[in-house]
């Protein structure tokens, strides 16, 4: 009986993941430096996007960017202000920048948020120890879409 | 049109032109009478990148800067005092103290300014910690100190203080040159899941902020420093480790060949800045 249940559960789990994750990082369909299609097939949630951008544990976009509409403290200035990015870039361009900004800005210091490598000496988060196997992307597909959904609302 | 201008502005920001805003119009004067060189013409290692090099002291807030200006307020000095006791204390099977061979610790003047350097055998690049442990194990018959042990941190602080006011001047030619090249390669390698190199922050973006962290040029002249965040002394290699950890990378170990090479290269980027003895940082 147990043997029957386990394979069934495994199938359910793998289908479940595939539906939620959208294209794997290596399978993202690039159009130049833009990505037209939502990674989840559904619109993102801008409210959660704002939370992901503010949280040190998630995107922490405010580490390097000023976003005046977010209340996060100590917003950094290594990157440009994101105020008005919704005017300057299309949704597909913003998606491309969040997924992997190196397609848009060659050599940028901005980390690639939906990528799984290759990395040089990849670590286990912020422990300083070696990664235990392949790393998941910094943000999952839903989080990327949520961030994009928030960025398109940033109009001057 | 508007979008074009945005693109140009962003491209300019990302181009990595050196942009520095260390505090201006202040000097580091210790105890009201000893002025340290904290701005220096860019040495050869960075003459094509910077006009000037700056001590990390210039990137800290006023309260932190003030702590370093008076040895009574500098929390690192208590550890120097502890090291002076250790300097005179016999340890190990040979019945020797540091003072047995070196007399007063003033004899260490200039040592820190030239670190790291090739060992006497000429076959390895040693940090100050390696030289100290060589004395302990080979001359004193004592046990080596751990790189981050209180004894080692205290002693490196006390020895550094003897070079206070002397310019950083490391040997990068001859047998040290391969080490220097290796260190340079490490400096520009984008480590970890965040793919960040030393240069991404400390060369391209010094003067800017990552959240509340004010990025400096990453100079070593204040090390070992009293770091408020750690409430204790921090070695050069420990700070390297923290930076690489923060790129979500697997770090190198304190004392590793990689960090000794990096120490030489980074020191050469700050040649001409005065050794501060014990700096105070956030």
Interface residues (C-beta under 8 A of the other chain):
Chain A: X56 X60 X62 X63 X64 X73 X74 X75 X76 X77 X78 X79 X80 X84 X87 X88 X89 X105 X107 X108 X109 X111 X112 X119 X120 X121 X122 X123 X124 X125 X126 X127 X128 X129 X130 X131 X135 X138
Chain B: X2 X3 X6 X7 X9 X10 X11 X13 X14 X16 X189 X190 X191 X192 X193 X194 X195 X196 X200 X201 X204 X205 X208 X209 X210 X211 X212 X215 X241 X244 X245 X246 X247 X248 X249 X250 X251
